[in-house]
Amino acid sequence: MMWASMAIRIRRARLGASLTQSQLARHTGVNRSAVAQWERTEGGTTPSVSNLANIAVATRVAFEWLATGRGTNVTEVPDKTSAVTYAMDEF
């Protein structure tokens, strides 16, 4: 079975959190166009580790799933501070 690309996982996480690209951009501190680029399956860009951690926090998905496609997309981290620590511990 082929894992979905990071672009697809970012889009799934955003939609699962009921966020628009503009809302996710505000949560991560980037322009909406950056989110659109992250979600492009061909010719897009990859978010930095810091931005990926922010996406995980904003959408409440597990950092490992978002970054690699492994594991579950549900985070068991209850709050934002812990989620950032959890995400950053992955590297």
Legacy VTK file of the C-alpha trace (Angstrom):
# vtk DataFile Version 3.0
C-alpha trace
ASCII
DATASET POLYDATA
POINTS 91 float
0.000 0.000 0.000
1.384 3.395 -0.950
1.349 6.153 1.667
-0.193 9.464 0.752
2.228 12.259 0.051
2.928 14.913 2.654
0.919 17.361 0.550
-2.138 15.122 0.771
-1.628 14.558 4.505
-1.436 18.317 5.109
-4.636 18.837 3.145
-6.394 15.983 4.970
-5.289 17.377 8.333
-6.478 20.876 7.420
-9.846 19.678 6.153
-10.232 17.359 9.149
-9.744 20.380 11.411
-12.320 22.334 9.356
-9.770 25.031 8.508
-9.451 27.015 5.305
-6.023 27.560 3.802
-6.176 31.141 5.113
-6.984 29.976 8.633
-4.156 27.436 8.640
-1.827 30.127 7.316
-2.753 32.393 10.245
-2.177 29.550 12.717
1.252 28.828 11.253
2.324 32.420 10.626
2.689 32.145 6.856
0.881 33.466 3.786
-2.042 31.497 2.354
0.017 30.908 -0.776
2.530 28.919 1.312
-0.239 26.587 2.494
-1.408 26.199 -1.107
2.167 25.265 -2.119
2.413 22.710 0.707
-0.794 21.081 -0.522
0.304 20.839 -4.170
1.026 17.238 -5.079
3.255 18.216 -8.008
5.626 21.151 -7.992
4.779 22.236 -4.461
7.069 22.960 -1.558
7.695 21.163 1.714
7.163 23.035 4.974
10.054 23.507 7.383
10.126 21.319 10.491
8.929 24.300 12.514
6.008 24.910 10.159
5.201 21.209 10.103
5.065 21.248 13.911
2.749 24.263 13.769
0.500 22.472 11.262
0.343 19.437 13.576
-0.627 21.660 16.501
-3.197 23.680 14.532
-4.865 20.597 13.076
-4.367 18.381 16.155
-2.776 15.523 14.260
0.273 13.501 15.222
3.515 15.019 13.970
4.937 11.630 12.936
1.922 10.893 10.741
2.047 14.343 9.175
5.791 14.141 8.491
6.118 10.505 7.443
2.699 8.929 7.004
3.518 6.377 9.710
1.366 5.810 12.742
-2.033 7.302 13.348
-3.145 10.774 12.373
-4.675 11.344 15.815
-2.576 13.014 18.464
-2.919 12.041 22.088
-1.390 15.303 23.213
-3.932 17.366 25.176
-2.630 20.910 24.842
-0.666 23.184 22.529
2.492 23.399 24.654
2.753 19.630 24.914
1.970 19.204 21.219
4.859 21.477 20.209
7.229 19.631 22.543
5.955 16.304 21.227
6.392 17.428 17.633
9.878 18.804 18.177
10.968 15.666 20.055
10.471 13.705 16.842
13.700 15.174 15.402
LINES 1 92
91 0 1 2 3 4 5 6 7 8 9 10 11 12 13 14 15 16 17 18 19 20 21 22 23 24 25 26 27 28 29 30 31 32 33 34 35 36 37 38 39 40 41 42 43 44 45 46 47 48 49 50 51 52 53 54 55 56 57 58 59 60 61 62 63 64 65 66 67 68 69 70 71 72 73 74 75 76 77 78 79 80 81 82 83 84 85 86 87 88 89 90
